Amino acid sequence: MTATTLQKAATAVAVVFLLVGVLGFIPGITTNYDTMSFAGHHSDAMLLGIFQVSVLHNIVHLLFGVVGLALARTFRGARAYLIGGGVVYAVLWIYGLVIDETSSANFVPLNTADDWLHLILAIGMIGLGVALGREVGTRTTHRTT
């Protein structure tokens, strides 16, 4: 059966997360790679020289991508991934704004660039999920299992 636009969008988002997770482990693309820690705010490794990353942060991106690919196999799963993932990123945005970046609460780690990227991801993912999630009413055939 042909994938819906929603499923294609969820797949694309998932692939981007997988790519970001892999790129976070590549020296040069990730600056200060030798300072990367497993978790915590002490990692000075920066993906693209902008986004603070750690081993845990990269693993989270990889897992988010794998979950997205699995859920994108169905219309409902794709919608849940985009909307639910967007909500997760909205919560991460708020979390990043309220925690002290030098505290142990910043275990992922997050910096200001990460915080604003999380807001953009939240808006984009929820927007895609809602806008393309309406497609179910206009299509007579789609994968629901």
Backbone torsions as a table, in degrees:
resi	resn	phi	psi	omega
1	MET	NA	145.3	-178.0
2	THR	-73.1	135.9	177.4
3	ALA	-70.6	144.2	177.2
4	THR	-78.4	167.8	176.0
5	THR	-59.8	-38.7	177.7
6	LEU	-60.7	-45.5	179.9
7	GLN	-64.9	-38.9	177.8
8	LYS	-64.9	-40.0	178.8
9	ALA	-65.2	-44.0	178.9
10	ALA	-63.1	-39.3	177.2
11	THR	-63.2	-43.8	179.4
12	ALA	-62.2	-43.6	177.9
13	VAL	-61.7	-44.1	179.8
14	ALA	-61.8	-42.3	179.0
15	VAL	-63.2	-39.2	177.7
16	VAL	-62.6	-42.3	177.7
17	PHE	-63.1	-41.0	176.3
18	LEU	-61.1	-44.9	179.5
19	LEU	-61.1	-45.7	179.2
20	VAL	-62.5	-41.4	177.8
21	GLY	-60.8	-42.0	178.7
22	VAL	-69.5	-45.8	-178.6
23	LEU	-60.3	-30.3	178.2
24	GLY	-64.0	-16.8	178.8
25	PHE	-100.9	5.8	-177.0
26	ILE	-105.5	114.1	176.7
27	PRO	-59.1	142.4	-177.5
28	GLY	99.6	-52.5	172.7
29	ILE	-73.8	-34.9	172.3
30	THR	-104.9	113.4	-179.6
31	THR	-79.0	159.6	-177.0
32	ASN	53.5	36.3	-175.8
33	TYR	-55.8	-35.5	-177.3
34	ASP	-67.5	-12.9	178.5
35	THR	-96.4	0.0	-176.8
36	MET	-63.0	128.3	175.9
37	SER	-107.0	170.7	179.5
38	PHE	-64.6	-46.8	-178.8
39	ALA	-153.3	170.1	175.5
40	GLY	98.0	164.6	-174.6
41	HIS	-78.8	-2.8	-178.5
42	HIS	-78.0	-12.9	178.8
43	SER	-69.6	126.4	175.3
44	ASP	-101.5	8.3	178.0
45	ALA	-68.0	134.6	-175.7
46	MET	-130.7	114.5	175.7
47	LEU	-65.6	126.7	-177.6
48	LEU	58.4	18.9	-179.1
49	GLY	73.4	9.5	-173.0
50	ILE	-124.3	-49.0	-170.8
51	PHE	-99.7	120.8	180.0
52	GLN	-67.1	131.4	-179.4
53	VAL	-134.3	162.2	174.0
54	SER	-141.0	176.1	176.0
55	VAL	-59.3	-46.3	179.9
56	LEU	-60.1	-44.0	-179.9
57	HIS	-59.3	-44.8	178.9
58	ASN	-65.0	-40.8	178.2
59	ILE	-63.0	-40.2	178.0
60	VAL	-60.6	-43.5	177.4
61	HIS	-61.0	-44.1	179.2
62	LEU	-61.9	-46.2	179.7
63	LEU	-64.3	-39.9	178.2
64	PHE	-62.1	-36.4	176.8
65	GLY	-68.5	-43.6	179.2
66	VAL	-63.0	-44.5	178.3
67	VAL	-61.0	-42.1	179.4
68	GLY	-61.3	-42.9	178.2
69	LEU	-63.2	-39.8	179.6
70	ALA	-66.0	-45.1	-177.6
71	LEU	-72.9	-28.0	-178.5
72	ALA	-69.1	-7.1	179.3
73	ARG	-68.2	-21.9	177.9
74	THR	-126.0	157.7	179.4
75	PHE	-61.6	-51.0	-179.5
76	ARG	-62.6	-40.4	178.2
77	GLY	-63.5	-43.2	179.4
78	ALA	-62.5	-43.6	178.5
79	ARG	-64.0	-42.9	178.9
80	ALA	-63.4	-40.7	179.1
81	TYR	-62.1	-48.6	-177.3
82	LEU	-68.4	-48.1	-178.1
83	ILE	-72.1	-47.9	179.9
84	GLY	-63.9	-42.4	177.3
85	GLY	-64.0	-37.7	176.5
86	GLY	-62.9	-39.2	177.0
87	VAL	-65.2	-42.1	177.2
88	VAL	-58.5	-44.2	-179.8
89	TYR	-69.8	-30.7	174.0
90	ALA	-65.0	-42.3	177.2
91	VAL	-64.0	-42.0	177.4
92	LEU	-62.9	-36.8	177.7
93	TRP	-61.7	-49.4	179.2
94	ILE	-62.1	-44.9	178.7
95	TYR	-56.7	-45.9	-179.9
96	GLY	-64.0	-30.6	179.2
97	LEU	-74.9	-31.8	-173.0
98	VAL	-94.8	-20.9	-178.9
99	ILE	-85.7	156.3	172.5
100	ASP	-81.6	123.0	-176.0
101	GLU	-62.1	-18.0	-179.8
102	THR	-99.0	6.1	-178.9
103	SER	-92.8	165.4	177.9
104	SER	-67.9	-15.3	176.3
105	ALA	-67.5	-19.1	179.4
106	ASN	-89.6	64.0	-172.5
107	PHE	-83.5	-13.8	-173.4
108	VAL	-74.8	-46.8	-4.2
109	PRO	-94.6	165.7	179.3
110	LEU	-127.2	144.3	170.4
111	ASN	-125.8	-177.7	-176.5
112	THR	-59.5	-40.3	178.8
113	ALA	-62.5	-41.7	176.7
114	ASP	-60.2	-44.0	-177.8
115	ASP	-56.8	-48.8	-176.5
116	TRP	-72.8	-31.9	173.6
117	LEU	-63.8	-38.5	178.8
118	HIS	-62.6	-37.9	176.4
119	LEU	-63.7	-45.6	179.3
120	ILE	-61.6	-43.0	177.3
121	LEU	-62.3	-42.4	-179.9
122	ALA	-60.2	-49.4	-179.6
123	ILE	-63.2	-45.9	-178.1
124	GLY	-65.1	-46.3	-178.0
125	MET	-67.8	-45.6	178.8
126	ILE	-63.9	-42.1	178.7
127	GLY	-59.7	-46.4	177.3
128	LEU	-61.8	-45.6	-178.3
129	GLY	-61.7	-41.0	-179.4
130	VAL	-74.2	-49.4	-176.4
131	ALA	-64.9	-46.7	-178.2
132	LEU	-83.2	-17.2	177.9
133	GLY	-70.3	-16.3	176.9
134	ARG	-75.5	-15.9	-178.4
135	GLU	-55.3	-28.6	-177.4
136	VAL	-58.6	-34.7	-179.3
137	GLY	-73.7	-21.9	-177.2
138	THR	-98.3	-11.3	-179.0
139	ARG	-102.8	142.3	177.5
140	THR	-92.3	-21.3	177.6
141	THR	-131.9	129.4	173.0
142	HIS	-159.5	161.9	-178.7
143	ARG	-81.6	121.3	179.7
144	THR	-114.3	-2.6	-178.9
145	THR	-100.0	NA	NA
